Each structure stands twice: as structure tokens, then as C-alpha cells.
Amino acid sequence: MSDTLSRYAAAEIRAELGRQRLSGLALARRLGRSQSWMARRMTCVVPMTLADLADIAEALDRPVSQFVDAADSTPAAS
């Protein structure tokens, strides 16, 4: 995933965590991952892969498209 798309997806995931009243730690546990694994992806220190995004979407019971659709329609910076 591009850096811009990873940042957008991370922001959307944080918003969904807020809606579901979950912490990053709770999500990491659902994924069977460490808190640091989750934090590195949510802060874009480690780029999020499509596989990561698919796993996260499944853990949150949301479609992957929720985390990337609006980013696709955002005009590219010139």
C-alpha cells in the first residue's frame, strides 16, 4: 500500500475503533498480534499491507472497502 493509503486506512481504523469503543490493544489481541505490531502499523512506521488490512477489517467485522474507498476518490496532489 502507498504511504498515503496506509495513513488514510490507519485513520479510518482508528475511527472505527472509536465507534466500537475498542483500543488498539484489544484489536491486536483479536488479531493474535502484539500491541507494538498494531502500533507500528497504526502510526505508519511499518507500512500496512493488504493482508494486514484484510485481517483488521475481518477482526472489526467491516468490509475492507470501508478503510480505503474514500482514499480512492481523494484527488491526487500535484
C-alpha atoms as a printed R data frame, in Angstrom:
   type eleno elety resid chain resno       x       y      z
1  ATOM     1    CA   MET     A     1   0.000   0.000  0.000
2  ATOM     2    CA   SER     A     2   1.167   3.518 -0.619
3  ATOM     3    CA   ASP     A     3   2.109   5.701  2.323
4  ATOM     4    CA   THR     A     4  -0.920   7.940  1.708
5  ATOM     5    CA   LEU     A     5  -3.285   4.990  1.560
6  ATOM     6    CA   SER     A     6  -1.755   3.464  4.697
7  ATOM     7    CA   ARG     A     7  -2.221   6.746  6.567
8  ATOM     8    CA   TYR     A     8  -5.818   7.044  5.391
9  ATOM     9    CA   ALA     A     9  -6.578   3.426  6.323
10 ATOM    10    CA   ALA     A    10  -4.991   3.901  9.760
11 ATOM    11    CA   ALA     A    11  -7.161   6.977 10.370
12 ATOM    12    CA   GLU     A    12 -10.277   5.085  9.319
13 ATOM    13    CA   ILE     A    13  -9.336   2.138 11.544
14 ATOM    14    CA   ARG     A    14  -8.862   4.496 14.499
15 ATOM    15    CA   ALA     A    15 -12.300   5.975 13.794
16 ATOM    16    CA   GLU     A    16 -13.855   2.503 13.695
17 ATOM    17    CA   LEU     A    17 -12.100   1.578 16.927
18 ATOM    18    CA   GLY     A    18 -13.689   4.650 18.479
19 ATOM    19    CA   ARG     A    19 -17.138   3.725 17.167
20 ATOM    20    CA   GLN     A    20 -16.762   0.219 18.560
21 ATOM    21    CA   ARG     A    21 -15.171   1.536 21.765
22 ATOM    22    CA   LEU     A    22 -12.135  -0.680 21.312
23 ATOM    23    CA   SER     A    23  -8.479   0.023 21.963
24 ATOM    24    CA   GLY     A    24  -5.586  -0.767 19.698
25 ATOM    25    CA   LEU     A    25  -4.568  -3.371 22.242
26 ATOM    26    CA   ALA     A    26  -7.982  -5.047 22.025
27 ATOM    27    CA   LEU     A    27  -7.695  -5.136 18.241
28 ATOM    28    CA   ALA     A    28  -4.173  -6.525 18.440
29 ATOM    29    CA   ARG     A    29  -5.430  -9.281 20.732
30 ATOM    30    CA   ARG     A    30  -8.258 -10.123 18.312
31 ATOM    31    CA   LEU     A    31  -5.609 -10.469 15.615
32 ATOM    32    CA   GLY     A    32  -3.302 -12.548 17.795
33 ATOM    33    CA   ARG     A    33  -0.644  -9.848 17.449
34 ATOM    34    CA   SER     A    34   1.308  -7.708 19.880
35 ATOM    35    CA   GLN     A    35   0.412  -4.169 20.815
36 ATOM    36    CA   SER     A    36   3.661  -2.982 19.223
37 ATOM    37    CA   TRP     A    37   2.783  -4.744 15.937
38 ATOM    38    CA   MET     A    38  -0.513  -2.876 15.874
39 ATOM    39    CA   ALA     A    39   1.010   0.455 16.937
40 ATOM    40    CA   ARG     A    40   3.704   0.323 14.232
41 ATOM    41    CA   ARG     A    41   1.045  -0.091 11.570
42 ATOM    42    CA   MET     A    42  -1.336   2.489 13.007
43 ATOM    43    CA   THR     A    43   1.443   5.093 13.082
44 ATOM    44    CA   CYS     A    44   2.736   4.040  9.640
45 ATOM    45    CA   VAL     A    45   6.193   3.200 10.988
46 ATOM    46    CA   VAL     A    46   5.634  -0.113  9.211
47 ATOM    47    CA   PRO     A    47   3.516   0.183  6.057
48 ATOM    48    CA   MET     A    48   0.227  -1.655  6.231
49 ATOM    49    CA   THR     A    49  -0.096  -4.468  3.710
50 ATOM    50    CA   LEU     A    50  -3.314  -5.500  2.032
51 ATOM    51    CA   ALA     A    51  -3.179  -8.709  4.067
52 ATOM    52    CA   ASP     A    52  -2.898  -6.658  7.290
53 ATOM    53    CA   LEU     A    53  -5.844  -4.529  6.217
54 ATOM    54    CA   ALA     A    54  -7.940  -7.585  5.345
55 ATOM    55    CA   ASP     A    55  -7.191  -9.156  8.745
56 ATOM    56    CA   ILE     A    56  -8.032  -5.925 10.561
57 ATOM    57    CA   ALA     A    57 -11.277  -5.475  8.618
58 ATOM    58    CA   GLU     A    58 -12.297  -9.043  9.449
59 ATOM    59    CA   ALA     A    59 -11.470  -8.547 13.144
60 ATOM    60    CA   LEU     A    60 -13.615  -5.400 13.184
61 ATOM    61    CA   ASP     A    61 -16.402  -7.121 11.191
62 ATOM    62    CA   ARG     A    62 -16.189  -4.480  8.488
63 ATOM    63    CA   PRO     A    63 -15.529  -4.616  4.743
64 ATOM    64    CA   VAL     A    64 -12.024  -3.701  3.613
65 ATOM    65    CA   SER     A    65 -13.596  -1.078  1.354
66 ATOM    66    CA   GLN     A    66 -14.613   0.945  4.415
67 ATOM    67    CA   PHE     A    67 -10.950   1.674  5.047
68 ATOM    68    CA   VAL     A    68  -9.893   2.544  1.501
69 ATOM    69    CA   ASP     A    69 -12.871   3.715 -0.604
70 ATOM    70    CA   ALA     A    70 -12.776   7.434  0.213
71 ATOM    71    CA   ALA     A    71  -8.994   7.482 -0.243
72 ATOM    72    CA   ASP     A    72  -9.501   6.265 -3.819
73 ATOM    73    CA   SER     A    73 -11.751   9.248 -4.575
74 ATOM    74    CA   THR     A    74  -9.447  11.828 -2.994
75 ATOM    75    CA   PRO     A    75  -7.794  13.931 -5.731
76 ATOM    76    CA   ALA     A    76  -4.084  13.299 -6.072
77 ATOM    77    CA   ALA     A    77  -1.769  16.097 -5.001
78 ATOM    78    CA   SER     A    78   0.045  17.710 -7.889
